[in-house]
Amino acid sequence: VMERAAVEGRVLELVAPRLSVDVPDWRIHTRELIAYPLLPGEPGLELDATGGPVWRVDASSPGYSLSLGELLAELHGVEISDAAATGATVQTPEQVRRAWRADIEKVSQEFTVAGHLLERWAAWLDEDSYWPEHSVFTHGEIYPGHTLIRDDRITGVLDWTTAAVGDPARDFVYHLTIATPGAFRSTVDRYVERGGRVWPRLAEHCAELATAFPVTYGLYVLDSGDETQREAAAAQLNPPAEG
């Protein structure tokens, strides 16, 4: 945990002056405590006492969608060499695909994975047109729960533990799953206006990436040893075929 925290601390120092939104400013960073001043805005999504979602932003609103596109253009414009210097993972597009193949194989050895999912993932990994030909510096889990909001616009971004250089779609996929198609297009259009680079099948790639979320869940169970999550992960990895 402390090793990952050290990387995250350097990531925060890197992105703070490069983004127009706030990120945590770690004033205290010891083995016992990490603390930073309260950031402006409120979380776009929280859980109530029963674990139910409490939404404080409409992810399809123009304010949220446009500010997300602006944020991602700034973040993805960070130089890869600067990102690498933080100790964050760096992967080329080819390495990203190889890593997915290895992760799917690892999970398949420990869980029963539905055949229709394995076939879909194999087709996705084999088809070049889905995939970007470039890597960028990503947050990795941009969604309302990790974004602070004021007047429907993003004012801050939390939880940079998953920051890495790799697939740009990592930062678009959650928006695709929770926003309307029009809102997603607005985000992508603003991203391009601000200098972001896209490819023809970005949205389709995000859709396929979303189907692979259960692989990440399975990896979490295997790597963390959290057996309380095994049953839920197993259910996501072996759903009935649609239709």
C-alpha positions in Angstrom: 0.0 0.0 0.0 2.8 2.4 0.9 4.6 1.7 -2.4 1.4 2.5 -4.3 0.9 5.6 -2.2 4.4 6.9 -3.0 3.6 6.7 -6.7 0.2 8.3 -6.2 1.9 11.2 -4.4 4.2 11.8 -7.3 1.3 11.6 -9.7 -0.6 14.3 -7.8 2.4 16.6 -7.9 2.7 16.0 -11.6 -1.0 16.7 -12.5 -1.8 19.5 -10.1 -0.3 22.3 -12.1 -1.4 20.8 -15.4 -5.1 20.5 -14.8 -7.8 23.2 -14.5 -9.5 21.2 -11.7 -8.3 20.5 -8.2 -6.6 17.3 -7.0 -5.6 16.3 -3.5 -2.7 18.3 -2.1 -1.1 15.9 0.4 0.1 18.1 3.2 0.7 15.0 5.4 2.1 11.7 4.0 3.3 9.2 6.5 2.9 5.5 7.1 0.1 6.3 9.6 -1.7 9.2 7.9 -2.3 10.9 4.6 -4.2 14.1 4.8 -5.1 17.1 2.5 -7.3 20.2 2.6 -10.9 19.7 1.6 -11.4 20.2 -2.1 -14.2 22.4 -3.6 -17.5 20.8 -4.7 -19.3 17.6 -3.7 -18.9 14.1 -4.9 -21.1 13.4 -8.0 -22.0 10.0 -6.6 -22.0 8.6 -3.1 -23.5 5.6 -1.3 -26.1 5.9 1.5 -26.2 3.9 4.7 -27.7 0.9 2.9 -25.2 1.0 0.1 -27.6 2.6 -2.4 -26.4 5.2 -4.9 -27.0 8.9 -4.2 -26.5 10.9 -7.4 -25.6 14.6 -7.1 -25.0 15.2 -10.8 -26.6 14.2 -14.0 -23.8 12.7 -16.0 -25.6 13.5 -19.2 -25.8 17.2 -18.4 -24.0 19.6 -20.8 -21.9 21.0 -17.9 -20.6 17.6 -16.8 -20.1 16.2 -20.2 -18.2 19.2 -21.5 -16.1 19.7 -18.4 -15.2 16.0 -18.6 -14.0 16.4 -22.2 -11.9 19.4 -21.2 -10.4 17.5 -18.2 -9.4 14.5 -20.3 -7.8 16.6 -23.0 -5.6 18.2 -20.3 -4.8 14.9 -18.6 -4.0 13.0 -21.8 -1.8 15.8 -22.9 0.7 15.1 -20.1 4.0 14.0 -21.5 4.5 10.2 -21.2 8.1 10.7 -20.1 6.9 12.8 -17.2 4.2 10.3 -16.2 6.8 7.5 -16.4 9.0 9.4 -14.0 6.4 9.1 -11.2 6.7 5.3 -11.3 3.3 4.8 -12.8 2.8 1.8 -15.1 3.6 2.5 -18.7 2.2 0.3 -21.5 2.3 0.6 -25.3 -0.9 -0.2 -27.2 0.5 -3.7 -27.9 1.3 -4.2 -24.3 -2.2 -3.2 -23.3 -3.7 -5.9 -25.5 -1.2 -8.5 -24.3 -2.0 -7.6 -20.7 -5.7 -8.1 -21.3 -5.0 -11.6 -22.9 -2.9 -12.5 -19.8 -5.5 -11.3 -17.4 -8.3 -13.1 -19.1 -6.3 -16.3 -19.1 -5.4 -15.9 -15.4 -9.1 -15.3 -14.4 -10.2 -18.2 -16.6 -8.0 -20.6 -14.7 -9.6 -19.7 -11.4 -13.2 -19.0 -12.3 -15.8 -20.5 -14.7 -16.1 -17.9 -17.5 -19.0 -17.9 -19.9 -18.1 -19.1 -23.4 -19.9 -16.3 -25.0 -17.8 -13.8 -23.1 -14.6 -15.5 -24.0 -15.6 -15.5 -27.6 -16.5 -11.8 -27.5 -13.3 -10.8 -25.7 -11.2 -12.8 -28.2 -12.9 -11.1 -31.2 -12.3 -7.7 -29.5 -8.7 -8.4 -28.9 -8.1 -9.8 -32.4 -9.7 -6.9 -34.3 -7.2 -4.0 -34.8 -9.8 -1.4 -35.7 -11.2 -1.4 -32.1 -7.9 -0.4 -30.7 -6.0 3.0 -30.4 -2.5 3.2 -31.9 -1.3 5.5 -29.1 -1.1 5.5 -25.3 -1.7 8.4 -23.0 -1.6 9.2 -19.3 -4.9 8.2 -17.8 -6.6 8.4 -14.4 -8.2 5.0 -15.0 -11.5 5.4 -13.0 -13.0 8.7 -14.0 -16.7 8.5 -13.0 -19.0 10.7 -10.8 -17.9 9.0 -7.6 -14.3 10.2 -8.2 -15.2 13.7 -9.4 -16.2 16.6 -7.3 -19.0 18.8 -8.8 -20.2 22.3 -8.6 -23.0 23.6 -10.8 -22.8 20.4 -12.8 -19.2 21.0 -13.7 -16.2 19.0 -12.5 -14.2 20.9 -9.9 -11.9 18.2 -8.6 -10.7 14.6 -9.2 -10.0 12.1 -6.4 -8.4 8.7 -6.0 -5.4 8.5 -8.4 -4.3 5.0 -7.4 -5.1 3.6 -10.9 -3.2 6.3 -12.9 -1.1 4.8 -15.6 0.0 5.3 -19.2 -2.1 3.1 -21.5 -5.4 2.9 -23.3 -7.2 6.4 -23.6 -10.5 4.6 -23.5 -10.0 3.9 -19.8 -11.1 7.4 -19.1 -14.1 7.4 -21.4 -15.6 4.0 -20.7 -17.5 4.9 -17.5 -19.1 7.9 -19.2 -20.3 5.7 -22.1 -22.0 3.3 -19.6 -23.9 6.0 -17.6 -24.5 8.9 -20.0 -26.7 9.2 -23.0 -25.1 8.7 -26.5 -25.5 12.4 -27.2 -23.7 13.3 -23.9 -20.9 10.9 -24.8 -20.5 12.5 -28.2 -20.4 16.0 -26.6 -17.6 14.8 -24.3 -15.6 13.4 -27.2 -16.2 16.5 -29.4 -15.0 18.8 -26.6 -12.0 16.5 -26.1 -11.0 16.8 -29.7 -11.6 20.6 -29.7 -9.1 20.8 -26.8 -6.5 18.8 -28.6 -7.4 15.2 -27.7 -6.8 12.4 -30.3 -9.5 9.8 -31.1 -10.0 7.0 -33.5 -13.1 5.9 -35.5 -14.2 3.0 -33.1 -13.6 4.7 -29.8 -17.3 4.3 -28.7 -17.4 0.7 -29.8 -14.1 0.0 -28.1 -15.4 1.5 -24.9 -18.5 -0.7 -25.1 -16.3 -3.8 -25.5 -14.1 -2.6 -22.7 -17.1 -2.4 -20.4 -18.0 -6.0 -21.0 -14.5 -6.9 -19.7 -15.1 -5.3 -16.2 -15.8 -8.7 -14.7 -12.2 -9.7 -15.5 -10.9 -6.8 -13.4 -13.3 -7.9 -10.6 -12.0 -11.4 -10.8 -8.4 -10.2 -10.7 -9.2 -8.1 -7.6 -10.4 -11.3 -5.8 -7.4 -13.3 -6.8 -4.8 -10.6 -6.0 -6.4 -9.3 -2.8 -7.5 -12.7 -1.4 -10.9 -11.1 -0.5 -13.0 -14.2 -0.6 -16.1 -12.3 0.4 -16.2 -11.0 -3.2 -15.6 -14.3 -4.9 -19.3 -15.3 -5.4 -20.2 -11.9 -6.9 -17.2 -12.0 -9.2 -18.1 -15.5 -10.3 -21.6 -14.4 -11.1 -20.4 -11.6 -13.3 -18.0 -13.8 -15.1 -20.5 -16.5 -15.9 -23.8 -14.8 -16.9 -26.4 -16.4 -19.2 -26.1 -15.6 -22.8 -28.3 -12.7 -23.9 -31.3 -13.6 -26.1 
